[in-house]
Amino acid sequence: MVKLGIWAIAPLMFAIPAQAQTYSPELLKKSVTLEDLQAVVASLDHEVLEVNEDENLVVGQDADGAAYFLFGTACNVGGVPGCQGINMQIRYRLAPEVTYESVAEANYDQAAVQTWVDFEDKVLGVTRYQVLDYGATMANIRENVRVLLDVAPVSAAVAAGINPEQEQKSF
């Protein structure tokens, strides 16, 4: 497995309990709340590091220390309460080998996610977006987070010119 350094997030004094809502795999969601996103994080046995109501954001962290962001999007529009989309994201420190061409190669290689780069802020990001129109089960939302967590390190490695089959500790 490829191990890459996760972009640092603001230090937190304590983790936020993720038991705000019970995870119910069969529950069909046409929109999500921050409590729903926290329940997904908890269902993965991950830690909730931050909840930001102003940004419709939940930050989770897996057992390996990888932090990821779940942004609710299209929130409270069209008469629908909650957020009708989820932008799932992991951010890495930018490796000097990353180019626009290598990011394009990562996108070609790993079509399940979108890899992007911000050279100014020195960030390499990997994103997966889920639209909830007409509904998705909580299990499906959780599996989309898993896909991001499984594919992002490979995509980031390709973008950095690293063979994803080689063990890497950090950029």
C-alpha positions as CSV (number, residue, x, y, z in Angstrom):
1,M,0.0,0.0,0.0
2,V,1.2,3.5,-0.8
3,K,1.6,5.7,2.3
4,L,1.7,9.4,1.6
5,G,1.9,12.4,3.9
6,I,-1.5,14.0,4.6
7,W,-1.8,17.7,4.3
8,A,-1.9,19.1,7.9
9,I,-5.1,20.3,9.3
10,A,-5.5,22.7,12.2
11,P,-4.6,21.0,15.5
12,L,-7.6,20.1,17.6
13,M,-7.8,19.8,21.3
14,F,-10.1,16.7,21.2
15,A,-12.1,14.5,18.8
16,I,-15.7,15.1,18.4
17,P,-18.1,12.2,19.3
18,A,-19.4,10.7,16.1
19,Q,-22.5,9.2,17.6
20,A,-24.8,12.2,16.7
21,Q,-26.9,9.9,14.4
22,T,-27.0,6.1,14.2
23,Y,-25.7,4.6,11.0
24,S,-28.4,2.7,9.2
25,P,-27.0,1.1,6.0
26,E,-30.4,0.6,4.3
27,L,-31.6,4.2,5.0
28,L,-32.2,6.0,1.7
29,K,-31.0,9.6,1.8
30,K,-31.9,12.3,-0.8
31,S,-29.9,14.8,1.2
32,V,-27.6,14.6,4.1
33,T,-26.9,16.6,7.3
34,L,-23.7,17.0,9.2
35,E,-25.0,14.3,11.6
36,D,-25.4,11.9,8.7
37,L,-21.8,12.5,7.6
38,Q,-20.6,12.0,11.1
39,A,-22.5,8.7,11.3
40,V,-20.8,7.6,8.1
41,V,-17.4,8.4,9.6
42,A,-18.2,6.5,12.7
43,S,-19.5,3.5,10.7
44,L,-16.0,3.2,9.3
45,D,-14.6,3.1,12.8
46,H,-12.9,6.4,12.0
47,E,-12.5,9.5,14.2
48,V,-14.4,12.7,13.6
49,L,-11.8,15.5,13.9
50,E,-13.9,18.5,13.1
51,V,-17.4,19.6,12.3
52,N,-17.9,23.0,10.7
53,E,-21.5,24.1,10.2
54,D,-20.6,27.2,8.3
55,E,-18.8,25.1,5.6
56,N,-21.1,22.0,5.8
57,L,-17.9,20.1,6.6
58,V,-17.0,17.0,8.6
59,V,-13.3,16.0,8.8
60,G,-12.6,12.3,9.5
61,Q,-9.4,10.4,10.2
62,D,-8.8,6.7,9.6
63,A,-6.7,4.4,11.8
64,D,-3.6,5.1,9.6
65,G,-3.9,8.9,10.3
66,A,-5.2,9.8,6.9
67,A,-7.5,12.9,7.3
68,Y,-10.3,13.3,4.8
69,F,-13.0,16.0,4.2
70,L,-16.7,15.5,3.6
71,F,-18.3,18.7,2.4
72,G,-22.1,18.8,2.0
73,T,-22.9,20.6,-1.2
74,A,-26.1,22.0,-2.8
75,C,-27.5,22.6,0.7
76,N,-31.0,23.8,1.4
77,V,-31.8,24.5,-2.3
78,G,-34.9,23.8,-4.3
79,G,-37.0,23.3,-1.2
80,V,-34.9,20.3,-0.1
81,P,-33.5,20.5,3.4
82,G,-30.0,19.3,3.9
83,C,-27.2,18.8,1.3
84,Q,-28.0,17.1,-2.0
85,G,-24.3,16.3,-2.8
86,I,-21.1,15.3,-1.0
87,N,-17.7,16.4,-2.0
88,M,-15.2,13.8,-0.5
89,Q,-11.6,14.9,-0.5
90,I,-8.1,14.1,0.6
91,R,-5.3,16.6,0.4
92,Y,-1.5,15.9,0.3
93,R,1.5,18.1,0.5
94,L,2.7,18.8,-3.0
95,A,5.7,16.7,-4.2
96,P,8.1,18.6,-6.4
97,E,7.7,16.0,-9.1
98,V,4.0,16.8,-9.7
99,T,3.2,18.5,-13.0
100,Y,0.0,19.2,-14.9
101,E,0.9,16.2,-17.1
102,S,1.3,13.8,-14.2
103,V,-2.0,15.0,-12.7
104,A,-3.6,14.3,-16.1
105,E,-2.0,10.8,-16.1
106,A,-3.4,10.2,-12.5
107,N,-6.9,11.2,-13.7
108,Y,-6.6,8.8,-16.7
109,D,-5.2,6.0,-14.5
110,Q,-7.8,6.4,-11.7
111,A,-11.1,7.4,-13.2
112,A,-13.1,6.9,-10.0
113,V,-11.6,10.1,-8.6
114,Q,-10.5,13.5,-9.8
115,T,-6.9,14.5,-8.9
116,W,-6.1,18.2,-8.9
117,V,-3.2,20.4,-8.0
118,D,-2.8,23.9,-6.4
119,F,0.8,24.9,-7.0
120,E,0.3,28.2,-5.1
121,D,-0.7,26.5,-1.9
122,K,1.4,23.4,-2.6
123,V,-1.5,21.0,-2.3
124,L,-2.3,17.9,-4.3
125,G,-5.9,16.9,-3.9
126,V,-8.0,13.9,-4.7
127,T,-11.8,14.2,-4.8
128,R,-14.8,12.0,-5.3
129,Y,-18.3,13.6,-5.7
130,Q,-21.6,11.9,-5.0
131,V,-24.9,13.3,-6.1
132,L,-27.8,12.3,-3.9
133,D,-30.7,13.1,-6.3
134,Y,-33.3,10.4,-6.1
135,G,-31.5,8.9,-3.1
136,A,-28.5,6.8,-2.1
137,T,-28.4,4.5,0.9
138,M,-26.1,5.3,3.8
139,A,-24.2,2.1,2.8
140,N,-23.6,3.5,-0.6
141,I,-22.4,6.8,0.8
142,R,-20.0,4.9,3.0
143,E,-18.7,2.8,0.1
144,N,-18.0,6.0,-1.8
145,V,-15.8,7.2,1.1
146,R,-14.0,3.9,1.0
147,V,-13.4,4.2,-2.7
148,L,-11.8,7.6,-2.1
149,L,-9.7,6.3,0.7
150,D,-8.5,3.3,-1.3
151,V,-7.9,5.1,-4.6
152,A,-6.5,8.4,-3.5
153,P,-3.1,7.2,-2.4
154,V,-2.6,5.5,-5.8
155,S,-3.7,8.5,-7.7
156,A,-1.5,10.8,-5.6
157,A,1.5,8.5,-6.2
158,V,0.9,8.5,-10.0
159,A,0.7,12.3,-9.9
160,A,4.0,12.4,-8.1
161,G,5.7,10.0,-10.5
162,I,5.9,7.3,-7.9
163,N,5.2,3.7,-8.8
164,P,2.1,3.0,-6.7
165,E,3.2,-0.6,-6.1
166,Q,6.2,0.6,-4.1
167,E,5.9,1.3,-0.4
168,Q,6.2,5.1,0.3
169,K,6.3,6.7,3.7
170,S,5.7,10.3,2.7
171,F,6.5,12.9,0.0
